[in-house]
Amino acid sequence: MREFGELLRTHRIHAGLTQQQLADFAMVSVRAIRDLECGRTRTPRSETIRLLADGLRLDDSSRAELAQAGGRATGKVGVAPPAPTASIIGREAETAALVALLVGGCPVPLAPDGPRLVTITGVSGVGKTRLALEAAGELHFRHGWSVLWHLASLPSIDDDQDTVLVTDHRPDPRLLAAHPRLRVLVTALAPTGLPGEHVFPLAALPTEAAMRLLLTHVHRVRPAFRPEPANQAALTGLVEELDGLPSALEFAAGWFMVYSPQHLLERLRSNPMDPTSAHLRDALRRSLSTLDENERRRLADAIDHGSHEDLRDLSVRGLVRSTGGRYEVLNLVRAAALEPVPGPHFVGGVALSWPC
């Protein structure tokens, strides 16, 4: 049998979460997670195991395995509780709109009670999963919905209760027909293309919200750090160069332990991928892998006559944004596309933009 700490770390990395993110989702301290993964604590309490399993959104079999590794008896697994109650920074409007969409409260619903399949799309690192967790929490606490997570296997669905199924899988089209009170919330790099799907594109954070998020993460490593006139321009440059991507901002904040904002900005401008994690680099390349051959060629060669349909598809994936009357590729997406890697990759050093 695998050690509890090893198994916990494997699940956390597979979910793409840092120890801090898992702590936020599970409402367990970072120190507790660190002690468990390092083996300093080998017999966690049953409640701790349940909270960690909820934060990781484990299916029934994985929950049972985790409980067994922690030396706890396994019983029937109930519905996983929703997202943590702490609000996410800069996504208040998106959370409200997403919840209204799912409960049928949007101004012009696509169906009598609103769409039953909603897909959050966007580039890797933009916070799709975190937004889904926040919306799930709203649906549970404010509307009394049941929340289910679909990872390796589909959980049982109660047809007597309004339920939202949160998943990063392409759902079975027959699922909604079989369960009339079910809504499905998908997080994906691109739309699923299923009938009745409502696509909810998630853009990067605007500068002000991105600044608040960056400083929140910086204060975890440098509690005394404060923005001031001498570093304000560098801080603004950092959030803009990092495209307002939450995961990039979180990782870059760790460098504040050794670099000033000005020095970090210099490094970022010389190599945009330098202060980011290998996980984010791989994730950005997965975003690029959703493009077909023509879209990849346009992304690499900066063709100036891309159709509005093509630009819409790239915008839905979160790979481009509209600025100053033009569409441009995100800085980190451009860097991931042009950074030399083993195997097929994009080449060239062009400015990737199109006219609106």
Secondary structure in CASP SS format (residue, H / E / C, confidence):
PFRMAT SS
TARGET T0000
AUTHOR 0000-0000-0000
METHOD secondary structure of the structure
MODEL  1
M C 1.00
R C 1.00
E C 1.00
F H 1.00
G H 1.00
E H 1.00
L H 1.00
L H 1.00
R H 1.00
T H 1.00
H H 1.00
R H 1.00
I H 1.00
H H 1.00
A C 1.00
G C 1.00
L C 1.00
T C 1.00
Q H 1.00
Q H 1.00
Q H 1.00
L H 1.00
A H 1.00
D H 1.00
F H 1.00
A H 1.00
M C 1.00
V C 1.00
S C 1.00
V H 1.00
R H 1.00
A H 1.00
I H 1.00
R H 1.00
D H 1.00
L H 1.00
E H 1.00
C H 1.00
G C 1.00
R C 1.00
T C 1.00
R C 1.00
T C 1.00
P C 1.00
R C 1.00
S H 1.00
E H 1.00
T H 1.00
I H 1.00
R H 1.00
L H 1.00
L H 1.00
A H 1.00
D H 1.00
G H 1.00
L H 1.00
R C 1.00
L C 1.00
D C 1.00
D H 1.00
S H 1.00
S H 1.00
R H 1.00
A H 1.00
E H 1.00
L H 1.00
A H 1.00
Q H 1.00
A H 1.00
G C 1.00
G C 1.00
R C 1.00
A C 1.00
T C 1.00
G C 1.00
K C 1.00
V C 1.00
G C 1.00
V C 1.00
A C 1.00
P C 1.00
P C 1.00
A C 1.00
P C 1.00
T C 1.00
A C 1.00
S C 1.00
I C 1.00
I C 1.00
G C 1.00
R C 1.00
E H 1.00
A H 1.00
E H 1.00
T H 1.00
A H 1.00
A H 1.00
L H 1.00
V H 1.00
A H 1.00
L H 1.00
L H 1.00
V H 1.00
G C 1.00
G C 1.00
C C 1.00
P C 1.00
V C 1.00
P C 1.00
L C 1.00
A C 1.00
P C 1.00
D C 1.00
G C 1.00
P C 1.00
R C 1.00
L E 1.00
V E 1.00
T E 1.00
I E 1.00
T E 1.00
G C 1.00
V C 1.00
S C 1.00
G C 1.00
V C 1.00
G C 1.00
K H 1.00
T H 1.00
R H 1.00
L H 1.00
A H 1.00
L H 1.00
E H 1.00
A H 1.00
A H 1.00
G H 1.00
E H 1.00
L H 1.00
H H 1.00
F H 1.00
R H 1.00
H H 1.00
G C 1.00
W C 1.00
S E 1.00
V E 1.00
L E 1.00
W E 1.00
H E 1.00
L C 1.00
A C 1.00
S C 1.00
L C 1.00
P C 1.00
S C 1.00
I C 1.00
D C 1.00
D C 1.00
D C 1.00
Q C 1.00
D C 1.00
T E 1.00
V E 1.00
L E 1.00
V E 1.00
T E 1.00
D C 1.00
H C 1.00
R C 1.00
P C 1.00
D C 1.00
P C 1.00
R H 1.00
L H 1.00
L H 1.00
A H 1.00
A H 1.00
H C 1.00
P C 1.00
R C 1.00
L E 1.00
R E 1.00
V E 1.00
L E 1.00
V E 1.00
T E 1.00
A E 1.00
L C 1.00
A C 1.00
P C 1.00
T C 1.00
G C 1.00
L C 1.00
P C 1.00
G C 1.00
E E 1.00
H E 1.00
V E 1.00
F E 1.00
P E 1.00
L C 1.00
A C 1.00
A C 1.00
L C 1.00
P C 1.00
T H 1.00
E H 1.00
A H 1.00
A H 1.00
M H 1.00
R H 1.00
L H 1.00
L H 1.00
L H 1.00
T H 1.00
H H 1.00
V H 1.00
H H 1.00
R H 1.00
V H 1.00
R C 1.00
P C 1.00
A C 1.00
F C 1.00
R C 1.00
P C 1.00
E C 1.00
P H 1.00
A H 1.00
N H 1.00
Q H 1.00
A H 1.00
A H 1.00
L H 1.00
T H 1.00
G H 1.00
L H 1.00
V H 1.00
E H 1.00
E H 1.00
L C 1.00
D C 1.00
G C 1.00
L C 1.00
P H 1.00
S H 1.00
A H 1.00
L H 1.00
E H 1.00
F H 1.00
A H 1.00
A H 1.00
G H 1.00
W H 1.00
F H 1.00
M H 1.00
V C 1.00
Y C 1.00
S C 1.00
P H 1.00
Q H 1.00
H H 1.00
L H 1.00
L H 1.00
E H 1.00
R H 1.00
L H 1.00
R H 1.00
S H 1.00
N C 1.00
P C 1.00
M C 1.00
D C 1.00
P C 1.00
T C 1.00
S C 1.00
A H 1.00
H H 1.00
L H 1.00
R H 1.00
D H 1.00
A H 1.00
L H 1.00
R H 1.00
R H 1.00
S H 1.00
L H 1.00
S C 1.00
T C 1.00
L C 1.00
D C 1.00
E H 1.00
N H 1.00
E H 1.00
R H 1.00
R H 1.00
R H 1.00
L H 1.00
A H 1.00
D H 1.00
A C 1.00
I C 1.00
D C 1.00
H C 1.00
G C 1.00
S C 1.00
H H 1.00
E H 1.00
D H 1.00
L H 1.00
R H 1.00
D H 1.00
L H 1.00
S H 1.00
V H 1.00
R C 1.00
G C 1.00
L C 1.00
V E 1.00
R E 1.00
S E 1.00
T E 1.00
G C 1.00
G C 1.00
R E 1.00
Y E 1.00
E E 1.00
V E 1.00
L C 1.00
N H 1.00
L H 1.00
V H 1.00
R H 1.00
A H 1.00
A H 1.00
A H 1.00
L H 1.00
E C 1.00
P C 1.00
V C 1.00
P C 1.00
G C 1.00
P C 1.00
H C 1.00
F C 1.00
V C 1.00
G C 1.00
G C 1.00
V C 1.00
A C 1.00
L C 1.00
S E 1.00
W E 1.00
P E 1.00
C C 1.00
END
